[in-house]
């Protein structure tokens, strides 16, 4: 019996060694950022067995066989639809500012999506304003409503939106609702799901969470977009999920979530509609591309070009990350960034430091309290070198600042669903708008300034005196940034 135990022990050690060696070799051979590879190796060796299991679950971008095949087949017809927009009147490269011209070139070459002029934008920064505006537009819908959200949390005005959708469906409007499975569990357990389906609303779980699929698809790959398109005439996107903040995560100790949304009319609406159609087909296999917009614009009116920038599995890799890099590198005076989750890659960290070091005023606004303890401490691991480089860090104390925005030189901006972490920039389904509209950008800049007024600036000398315990937590959670 002792020999059997001895043999089993040696066999287990050998199996574990081969498993760790094999996974380590796979980590090293994958082409990705060195910092990510090193972090994974640390996780694998610090957490025996658990680290290997985490790598199998979260280590590689795996959309799943069916979705990956659909995305591959979709790329050509969707690319043709996007490229057809280059021939419409709303694509006017000659009238674009320097910032968006280069972004138009990038997105056009990589995915066929051009920047389109002739849009109107409305910045909405109050939950009541946002949700009432959405309800009013739903009540006016005549043909179609397309929605995709990461979180739908029942309660408050979110229930009023649900009621408006049900009434729209009953009067014959085609309503398609795509919700992330992991982000919206309360919705899928609520009575609203049955009521919507009974009314004829098509409700689909995106990236369904199931114990049977954990090894078939990356578990933390999420549908993080927030898009509403009504009659292909009005669209919304931004940072706000379908929640009423007064009824959402009230026990988390971070205060109400602070968000913005952008209401859009004009040719860019159809591009956002096409992005929803992409997501719908990836999940269901059903193709329903919108009509190509007429794109007629008044030459005497401001052009207001908007570049819709999507990213995610099946789309060109790191497109939003590249757009962010292009935008920040063009800054001549200032960059102001708001993000709830700040865990930058080595490249993004170096770019922010270099931008500050070349004399550009760089402001970073992040929440003082965060609903993710790991992200909170991992974020602070970057404070020292950012402060030393001249980046000004503001910790917002008026709630959980969830707005994702970048303003360049008070003339150009990015606004959408993207956090400044590797999950958003490299992994999830996301969307952002690159906006060449000085008036809208100024409104967004004033919104950012209102956040700064409710923040405390981090002082470098005081920061350097923080306790050893805080330093330990920062470095500990920094090691797990591939999982954040």
C-alpha positions in Angstrom: 0.0 0.0 0.0 2.9 2.4 0.8 4.3 1.8 -2.7 0.9 2.7 -4.2 0.7 5.9 -2.2 4.3 6.7 -3.2 3.6 6.1 -6.8 0.4 8.2 -6.8 2.3 11.0 -5.0 5.1 11.0 -7.7 2.5 10.7 -10.5 0.6 13.7 -9.1 3.8 15.8 -8.8 4.8 14.9 -12.3 1.4 15.6 -13.7 1.3 19.0 -11.9 4.8 19.8 -13.1 3.9 19.0 -16.7 0.7 21.0 -16.4 2.4 24.1 -15.0 5.3 23.8 -17.5 2.8 23.4 -20.4 0.7 26.4 -19.4 3.8 28.5 -18.7 5.2 27.7 -22.1 1.8 28.7 -23.7 1.9 32.0 -21.8 5.4 32.8 -23.0 4.6 31.8 -26.6 1.4 33.9 -26.9 2.0 37.2 -28.6 0.9 39.8 -26.1 2.2 42.5 -23.8 5.2 41.3 -21.7 3.6 42.8 -18.6 0.5 40.6 -19.1 2.6 37.5 -19.6 4.7 38.2 -16.5 1.5 38.8 -14.4 0.1 35.5 -15.6 3.3 33.6 -14.7 3.2 35.2 -11.2 -0.5 34.1 -10.8 0.3 30.6 -11.9 3.3 30.1 -9.6 1.9 32.0 -6.6 -1.4 30.2 -6.6 -0.7 26.5 -7.4 -3.5 24.7 -9.3 -5.8 27.8 -8.8 -3.5 29.9 -11.0 -3.6 27.2 -13.8 -7.4 27.0 -13.5 -7.7 30.8 -13.7 -5.5 30.8 -16.9 -7.8 28.1 -18.5 -10.9 30.3 -17.6 -9.6 33.8 -18.2 -6.2 33.6 -19.9 -7.0 33.6 -23.6 -9.5 35.3 -25.8 -11.9 32.5 -26.6 -15.3 33.6 -28.0 -16.6 30.1 -28.4 -16.7 28.1 -31.6 -20.1 29.1 -32.9 -19.8 32.8 -32.2 -16.2 32.8 -33.6 -17.4 31.2 -36.9 -20.3 33.6 -37.1 -18.1 36.6 -36.5 -15.7 35.4 -39.2 -18.5 35.0 -41.7 -20.1 38.3 -40.8 -17.0 40.4 -41.3 -17.3 40.6 -45.1 -21.0 41.6 -45.4 -20.7 44.0 -42.5 -17.5 45.5 -44.0 -19.2 46.1 -47.3 -22.1 47.9 -45.5 -19.6 50.1 -43.6 -17.5 50.8 -46.7 -20.6 51.9 -48.6 -20.9 54.9 -46.2 -17.7 56.3 -47.7 -19.7 57.2 -50.8 -22.4 59.2 -49.0 -22.4 62.9 -48.7 -21.9 62.8 -44.9 -18.3 61.5 -45.3 -16.4 64.7 -45.8 -12.7 64.2 -45.1 -11.9 67.6 -46.5 -14.0 69.2 -43.7 -12.6 67.2 -40.8 -10.4 68.6 -38.1 -6.8 67.2 -37.7 -7.8 65.1 -34.7 -10.6 63.1 -36.3 -9.0 62.9 -39.7 -6.4 60.5 -38.6 -8.9 58.4 -36.6 -11.1 58.3 -39.7 -8.1 56.9 -41.7 -7.4 54.3 -39.0 -11.0 53.0 -38.7 -11.6 53.1 -42.4 -8.5 51.1 -43.2 -9.1 48.5 -40.4 -12.9 48.1 -40.5 -14.3 50.2 -43.2 -16.1 52.6 -40.9 -15.8 56.3 -41.8 -16.4 59.3 -39.7 -19.8 60.9 -40.7 -20.9 64.5 -40.5 -24.3 66.0 -40.2 -25.0 64.8 -36.6 -26.5 66.5 -33.6 -25.4 65.5 -30.1 -27.0 66.2 -26.7 -25.0 65.5 -23.5 -27.3 64.2 -20.7 -25.8 64.0 -17.2 -28.8 63.4 -14.8 -30.3 59.9 -14.3 -33.8 61.4 -14.4 -33.1 63.4 -17.5 -31.5 60.4 -19.3 -34.3 57.9 -18.4 -37.2 60.3 -19.1 -35.6 61.2 -22.4 -35.3 57.5 -23.4 -38.9 56.9 -22.3 -40.2 59.8 -24.4 -38.3 58.6 -27.5 -39.6 55.0 -27.0 -43.2 56.4 -26.9 -42.6 58.0 -30.3 -41.1 54.8 -31.8 -43.0 53.6 -34.9 -40.9 50.8 -36.4 -38.0 49.5 -34.4 -36.1 49.7 -31.1 -32.7 48.0 -30.7 -31.1 47.9 -27.3 -27.9 46.4 -25.9 -26.8 46.8 -22.2 -24.4 45.2 -19.9 -26.6 45.7 -16.8 -30.4 46.0 -16.6 -31.4 46.3 -13.0 -35.1 46.4 -12.2 -36.4 49.3 -10.0 -37.3 52.9 -10.2 -37.3 54.6 -13.6 -35.8 51.4 -15.2 -39.2 49.8 -14.7 -40.8 52.8 -16.5 -38.5 52.1 -19.5 -39.5 48.5 -19.4 -43.2 49.5 -19.4 -42.7 51.8 -22.3 -41.0 49.0 -24.3 -43.9 46.7 -23.6 -46.4 49.3 -24.8 -44.3 49.9 -27.9 -44.2 46.2 -28.7 -48.0 45.9 -28.3 -48.5 48.7 -30.8 -46.4 46.8 -33.4 -42.9 48.1 -32.9 -40.2 45.5 -33.4 -38.2 45.5 -30.2 -34.9 43.6 -29.9 -33.2 43.6 -26.4 -29.7 42.1 -25.9 -28.5 41.9 -22.3 -25.3 40.5 -20.9 -25.9 37.3 -18.9 -23.4 38.1 -16.2 -24.3 41.7 -15.9 -28.1 41.4 -15.8 -28.9 38.3 -13.6 -31.6 40.2 -11.6 -33.4 41.1 -14.8 -33.4 37.5 -16.0 -34.8 36.3 -12.6 -37.5 39.1 -12.5 -41.1 39.1 -13.8 -40.1 41.7 -16.4 -38.6 39.0 -18.7 -41.9 37.1 -18.9 -43.9 40.3 -19.4 -41.6 41.5 -22.2 -41.6 38.1 -24.0 -45.4 37.9 -23.6 -45.6 41.3 -25.3 -43.6 40.1 -28.2 -40.2 41.6 -27.3 -37.2 39.6 -28.5 -35.0 39.3 -25.4 -31.6 37.5 -25.8 -28.9 36.7 -23.2 -25.5 37.7 -24.5 -22.6 35.3 -23.6 -24.8 33.2 -21.4 -23.1 32.1 -18.1 -23.3 28.4 -17.7 -21.1 25.9 -15.7 -21.2 23.6 -18.7 -19.5 26.2 -20.9 -16.7 27.4 -18.6 -14.0 25.6 -20.6 -15.6 26.3 -24.0 -15.5 30.1 -23.8 -13.6 32.7 -21.8 -15.8 33.2 -18.7 -15.1 36.9 -18.2 -15.6 38.0 -21.8 -18.6 40.4 -21.5 -21.0 42.4 -23.7 -20.2 45.8 -22.2 -21.8 48.1 -24.9 -24.7 50.4 -24.0 -26.7 51.3 -27.2 -30.2 52.3 -27.9 -31.4 52.9 -31.5 -35.0 54.0 -32.2 -36.4 53.9 -35.8 -32.8 54.3 -37.0 -33.3 58.0 -36.3 -32.3 58.5 -32.7 -29.6 56.7 -30.7 -28.1 56.8 -27.2 -24.7 55.6 -26.0 -22.5 56.4 -23.1 -21.5 55.0 -19.7 -25.0 54.5 -18.0 -26.5 51.0 -17.8 -30.2 50.5 -17.7 -30.5 51.2 -14.0 -32.0 53.9 -11.8 -29.0 54.8 -9.5 -31.3 55.4 -6.6 -32.2 51.6 -6.7 -28.8 50.2 -7.7 -26.1 48.8 -5.4 -27.3 50.9 -2.5 -25.4 48.6 0.0 -22.0 48.8 -1.7 -20.9 51.8 0.3 -19.7 53.8 -2.7 -22.7 56.2 -3.2 -24.8 56.5 -6.3 -23.3 55.8 -9.7 -22.5 59.0 -11.7 -23.0 58.6 -15.5 -23.6 60.4 -18.7 -25.3 59.5 -22.0 -25.2 61.1 -25.4 -28.3 61.4 -27.5 -27.4 61.3 -31.2 -29.3 62.1 -34.4 -27.9 62.0 -37.9 -26.0 59.4 -40.0 -24.0 58.1 -37.1 -27.2 56.6 -35.7 -27.2 54.0 -38.5 -23.6 53.0 -37.6 -24.6 52.4 -34.0 -27.6 50.4 -35.3 -25.3 48.3 -37.4 -23.1 47.6 -34.3 -26.2 46.3 -32.5 -27.0 44.2 -35.6 -23.5 42.7 -35.4 -24.0 41.8 -31.7 -27.4 40.3 -32.4 -26.1 38.1 -35.2 -23.1 36.9 -33.1 -25.6 35.7 -30.5 -28.5 34.5 -32.6 -27.2 34.0 -36.2 -30.0 36.3 -37.4 -28.9 39.0 -39.9 -30.8 42.3 -39.9 -28.6 45.0 -41.2 -30.1 48.5 -41.2 -30.7 50.5 -44.4 -27.8 52.5 -45.6 -28.6 56.1 -44.5 -29.3 58.7 -47.1 -26.7 60.9 -45.5 -27.9 64.2 -46.9 -26.5 67.1 -45.0 -26.9 70.9 -45.1 -23.6 72.3 -46.3 -24.3 75.6 -44.5 -24.6 73.8 -41.1 -21.8 72.7 -38.9 -20.5 69.3 -39.9 -20.0 67.7 -36.4 -18.3 64.5 -37.7 -18.5 61.5 -35.4 -16.4 58.4 -35.7 -18.2 55.4 -34.2 -15.5 53.0 -32.9 -16.4 49.5 -31.9 -14.1 46.8 -30.5 -14.4 43.2 -29.3 -13.8 39.6 -30.4 -14.3 39.1 -34.1 -13.5 42.8 -34.8 -10.0 44.2 -35.6 -7.9 43.9 -32.4 -7.4 46.8 -30.1 -9.1 49.3 -32.3 -10.4 51.5 -29.5 -6.9 51.4 -27.8 -5.3 52.6 -31.0 -7.9 55.4 -31.3 -7.2 56.5 -27.7 -3.4 56.5 -28.5 -3.9 58.6 -31.6 -6.1 61.1 -29.8 -3.8 61.6 -26.8 -0.6 61.8 -28.9 -2.2 64.7 -30.8 -2.7 66.8 -27.7 -1.1 70.2 -27.7 -2.3 71.7 -24.5 -4.4 69.4 -22.3 -5.9 65.9 -21.7 -8.6 65.3 -19.2 -9.7 61.7 -18.5 -12.5 60.3 -16.3 -12.7 56.6 -15.7 -14.1 54.4 -12.9 -11.6 51.6 -13.4 -8.0 52.5 -14.0 -5.6 49.5 -14.5 -3.6 50.6 -17.6 -1.4 48.5 -19.7 2.4 49.2 -19.8 1.9 51.0 -23.2 -1.0 53.2 -21.9 0.9 54.0 -18.7 4.0 55.1 -20.7 1.9 57.2 -23.0 0.2 59.1 -20.2 3.6 59.7 -18.5 5.2 60.9 -21.8 2.2 63.2 -22.5 2.7 64.9 -19.1 6.5 65.0 -19.6 6.2 66.9 -22.8 4.4 69.7 -21.0 0.8 68.7 -21.7 -1.6 69.2 -18.7 -2.9 65.7 -17.9 -5.8 65.3 -15.5 -7.0 61.9 -14.4 -10.3 61.8 -12.5 -11.2 58.5 -10.8 -13.5 57.6 -7.9 -12.2 57.7 -4.3 -14.4 54.7 -3.5 -14.7 51.8 -5.9 -17.1 48.8 -6.0 -14.1 46.6 -6.8 -11.5 46.4 -4.0 -9.0 44.7 -6.3 -9.3 47.5 -8.9 -9.0 50.2 -6.2 -5.7 48.9 -4.9 -4.3 47.9 -8.3 -5.1 51.5 -9.6 -3.1 53.0 -6.7 -0.1 51.0 -7.7 0.3 53.4 -10.6 -0.1 56.7 -8.7 3.6 57.2 -7.8 5.1 57.1 -11.2 2.2 59.1 -12.7 2.5 61.8 -10.1 6.2 61.9 -10.5 5.8 62.4 -14.3 3.4 65.3 -13.7 0.0 63.7 -14.2 -2.6 65.3 -11.9 -4.8 62.7 -10.1 -8.2 63.7 -8.7 -10.1 61.3 -6.5 -13.9 61.9 -6.9 -15.9 61.8 -3.7 -19.4 62.4 -4.9 -20.3 58.8 -5.6 -18.9 56.1 -7.9 -17.8 58.2 -10.9 -18.7 55.8 -13.8 -18.3 58.3 -16.7 -15.8 57.2 -19.3 -14.6 60.3 -21.2 -11.4 61.9 -22.7 -11.2 65.6 -23.7 -8.3 66.7 -25.8 -7.3 70.4 -25.9 -11.0 71.3 -25.1 -11.7 70.8 -28.9 -12.0 67.0 -29.4 -13.4 64.2 -27.3 -14.0 60.5 -26.8 -17.0 59.3 -24.9 -18.5 55.8 -24.6 -18.4 52.6 -22.6 -14.6 52.1 -22.4 -12.8 51.9 -19.1 -9.0 52.5 -19.0 -8.2 48.9 -18.1 -7.1 46.0 -20.2 -10.4 44.3 -20.0 -12.2 47.1 -21.8 -9.4 48.0 -24.2 -8.4 44.4 -25.2 -11.3 42.0 -24.3 -14.9 43.1 -24.0 -17.4 44.3 -26.6 -17.2 48.0 -26.3 -18.1 51.2 -28.3 -16.9 54.8 -28.1 -17.6 57.9 -30.1 -14.8 60.2 -31.3 -16.4 63.6 -31.6 -15.1 66.6 -33.6 -17.6 69.1 -32.3 -16.1 72.0 -30.2 -19.4 73.0 -28.6 -20.2 69.5 -27.5 -16.6 68.9 -26.3 -16.8 72.1 -24.3 -19.9 70.8 -22.6 -18.2 67.6 -21.8 -15.2 69.5 -20.5 -17.4 71.5 -18.1 -18.9 68.2 -16.9 -15.4 67.0 -16.2 -14.6 70.2 -14.3 -17.7 69.7 -12.1 -16.3 66.3 -11.2 -12.9 67.8 -10.4 -14.6 70.3 -8.1 -16.0 67.4 -6.1 -12.6 65.7 -5.9 -9.5 65.8 -3.8 -6.2 66.2 -5.6 -3.6 63.5 -4.7 -0.4 65.2 -3.3 2.8 63.5 -4.4 4.7 64.1 -1.1 1.8 63.0 1.0 1.3 59.9 -1.2 5.0 58.9 -0.7 4.4 58.8 3.0 1.6 56.1 2.8 1.9 53.1 5.0 3.8 49.8 4.2 0.4 48.0 4.5 -1.0 50.2 1.7 2.1 49.6 -0.5 1.8 45.9 0.1 -1.8 45.8 -1.0 -1.1 47.9 -4.1 1.7 45.5 -5.3 -0.3 42.4 -4.4 -3.4 43.4 -6.4 -1.2 44.8 -9.2 0.0 41.2 -9.8 -3.6 40.2 -10.7 -4.2 42.9 -13.3 -4.8 40.3 -16.0 -7.9 39.3 -14.1 -9.2 42.9 -13.5 
